[in-house]
Amino acid sequence: MSNKSMSNTSAKKQVSQKKEKTEVQEESANTAEKELSADNVADEPVVTADEKADGKKEENIELKYAELNDSYLRLMAEFDNYRKRTLREKADLIRSGGESVLTNLLPVIDDFERAISNSRNTDDIAAIVQGIELIYNKFTAYLSQQGVKAIEAVGKPFDTELFEAIATIPAPSDDSKGMVLDCIQTGYVLNDKVIRHAKVVVGV
């Protein structure tokens, strides 16, 4: 074999070795890349269907809580406004109610002023008494319209809910024992509620 042939054979052998070496290196690189990719996939958390469902459920609960909390705050604000409005209306009602009562009493005062003025210029006692009786009847009629009524006392059985005994006297008969014989001061009820007890004398 000539030197030239030996040289060509050696060169081919070196090229083949280099090619094999490159292929080995590429194969090693591909293997490493695949292993690295597999490791990365293994490191990623695996989310199951149950975990996804739980996450969605928690999100729904948070939304529901936010809605309920908002509704609660709105309800509290509305209740506070209602309470303030009710107190204001109640105060206005009390003021206007008192004003109405006093306004309707003014004509009675006018009648008293006329009666006093006329009594100074007349000697007719009967006319004066009649005028006073008219004013009294007008006033009691107004009180009756407002629900105020006098308590009937004389001849009624003594009742601590209605009467206040300020004195006792011997009963003129057995039937009069425990009965109201005289009324010293008239009592009144307002819509069936006692606003002043009648002061009475009771037979014993």
Disulfide bonds with the S-S distance in Angstrom:
none
